[in-house]
């Protein structure tokens, strides 16, 4: 499959139409489950988990599943899984640090430094993995190209 065909496929299968509704449903279901589960947590941690973490994890999982359909090579799939794991670590790490700050376990300086370090290292690792994937598969769609295509589709 050529890069343009892959981009079209990703755009068609992306959550552009049903995505926001699905993210809201996942957030509400998670919030209700936490509330009815009699969880004893502070309100800010509840909002982080219910409204942010679960929908983003589901969206990341969906994107990984789409990318895995493009190439059957075990090396390609290993790098896609690695890229997905880095995104999971980034999401869970940042949200966990925010929750720890909200619960007053860490200071604002620690939160800022930790989040900046985590985000920078994950971005560098993802760029390196994209470079490795492009060596294996010349037609790999990099995230920036997909974002550019989404903006162009919305304009025209």
C-alpha positions as CSV (number, residue, x, y, z in Angstrom):
1,X,0.0,0.0,0.0
2,X,1.4,3.4,-1.0
3,X,1.8,6.2,1.5
4,X,-1.1,8.2,0.1
5,X,-3.4,5.2,0.3
6,X,-2.3,4.6,3.9
7,X,-3.0,8.2,4.8
8,X,-6.5,7.9,3.2
9,X,-7.1,4.7,5.1
10,X,-6.0,6.2,8.4
11,X,-8.1,9.2,7.8
12,X,-11.2,7.1,6.9
13,X,-10.7,4.8,9.9
14,X,-9.7,7.5,12.3
15,X,-12.1,8.8,14.8
16,X,-13.0,12.0,12.9
17,X,-16.7,11.3,12.8
18,X,-17.5,9.1,15.8
19,X,-14.4,9.8,17.8
20,X,-15.5,12.7,20.0
21,X,-18.7,10.8,20.9
22,X,-16.8,7.6,21.6
23,X,-14.3,9.5,23.8
24,X,-17.1,11.1,25.8
25,X,-18.9,7.8,26.2
26,X,-15.7,6.1,27.4
27,X,-15.0,9.0,29.9
28,X,-18.6,8.9,31.2
29,X,-18.6,5.1,31.6
30,X,-15.3,5.2,33.4
31,X,-16.5,8.1,35.6
32,X,-19.7,6.2,36.5
33,X,-17.7,3.0,37.2
34,X,-15.4,4.8,39.6
35,X,-18.2,6.6,41.3
36,X,-20.4,3.5,41.7
37,X,-17.4,1.4,42.7
38,X,-17.3,3.4,45.9
39,X,-13.8,4.5,45.2
40,X,-12.3,6.8,47.8
41,X,-10.3,9.3,45.8
42,X,-10.1,13.0,45.6
43,X,-12.1,14.8,42.9
44,X,-9.1,15.9,40.9
45,X,-7.7,12.3,40.6
46,X,-11.2,11.2,39.7
47,X,-11.4,13.7,36.9
48,X,-7.9,12.8,35.6
49,X,-8.7,9.1,35.4
50,X,-12.2,9.4,34.1
51,X,-12.1,12.2,31.6
52,X,-8.5,12.1,30.3
53,X,-6.7,8.8,30.8
54,X,-9.2,6.2,29.6
55,X,-10.3,7.9,26.4
56,X,-6.7,8.7,25.4
57,X,-5.5,5.1,26.1
58,X,-8.4,3.7,23.9
59,X,-7.5,6.2,21.1
60,X,-3.9,5.2,21.3
61,X,-4.8,1.5,21.2
62,X,-7.0,2.1,18.1
63,X,-4.2,3.9,16.3
64,X,-1.7,1.0,17.0
65,X,-4.2,-1.5,15.6
66,X,-4.5,0.5,12.4
67,X,-0.8,0.8,11.9
68,X,-0.3,-2.9,12.4
69,X,-2.4,-3.6,9.3
70,X,0.1,-2.0,6.9
71,X,3.0,-4.4,7.1
72,X,3.3,-8.1,8.1
73,X,7.0,-7.9,8.9
74,X,7.7,-8.9,12.5
75,X,10.3,-6.1,12.9
76,X,7.9,-3.5,11.7
77,X,5.2,-4.7,14.1
78,X,7.7,-4.8,16.9
79,X,8.6,-1.1,16.3
80,X,4.9,-0.2,16.1
81,X,4.2,-1.9,19.4
82,X,7.3,-0.2,20.9
83,X,6.0,3.2,19.7
84,X,2.6,2.4,21.2
85,X,4.2,1.4,24.5
86,X,6.0,4.7,24.6
87,X,2.7,6.6,24.0
88,X,1.1,4.6,26.8
89,X,4.0,5.3,29.1
90,X,3.8,9.0,28.3
91,X,0.1,9.2,28.9
92,X,0.2,7.2,32.1
93,X,3.3,9.0,33.4
94,X,2.0,12.5,32.9
95,X,-1.4,11.7,34.3
96,X,0.1,9.9,37.2
97,X,2.4,12.8,38.0
98,X,-0.6,15.2,37.8
99,X,-2.5,13.0,40.1
100,X,0.4,12.9,42.6
101,X,0.6,16.7,42.5
102,X,-3.2,16.9,43.0
103,X,-2.9,14.6,46.1
104,X,0.0,16.8,47.4
105,X,2.6,14.0,47.1
106,X,5.0,16.0,44.9
107,X,5.7,19.7,44.5
108,X,5.0,21.9,41.5
109,X,8.7,22.0,40.6
110,X,8.9,18.2,40.7
111,X,5.8,18.0,38.5
112,X,7.2,20.4,35.9
113,X,10.6,18.8,35.8
114,X,9.2,15.3,35.6
115,X,6.7,16.1,32.9
116,X,9.2,18.0,30.8
117,X,11.7,15.2,31.1
118,X,9.2,12.5,30.3
119,X,7.7,14.4,27.3
120,X,11.1,15.3,25.8
121,X,12.4,11.7,26.2
122,X,9.3,10.2,24.7
123,X,9.3,12.6,21.7
124,X,13.0,11.8,21.0
125,X,12.3,8.0,21.3
126,X,9.3,8.2,19.0
127,X,11.3,10.2,16.4
128,X,14.1,7.6,16.6
129,X,11.5,4.7,16.2
130,X,9.9,6.5,13.2
131,X,13.3,6.8,11.6
132,X,13.9,3.0,12.2
133,X,10.5,2.2,10.8
134,X,11.1,4.3,7.7
135,X,14.2,2.2,7.1
136,X,12.1,-0.9,7.1
137,X,9.0,0.4,5.3
138,X,9.5,3.4,3.0
139,X,5.7,4.0,2.9
140,X,5.3,4.4,6.7
141,X,3.0,7.3,7.6
142,X,4.6,9.5,10.2
143,X,2.3,11.2,12.7
144,X,3.1,14.7,11.4
145,X,2.0,13.8,7.9
146,X,-1.3,12.4,9.3
147,X,-1.9,15.6,11.2
148,X,-1.1,17.7,8.1
149,X,-3.6,15.6,6.1
150,X,-6.3,16.0,8.7
151,X,-5.9,19.8,8.7
152,X,-6.0,19.9,4.9
153,X,-9.2,17.8,4.8
154,X,-10.9,20.1,7.3
155,X,-10.0,23.2,5.2
156,X,-11.1,21.8,1.8
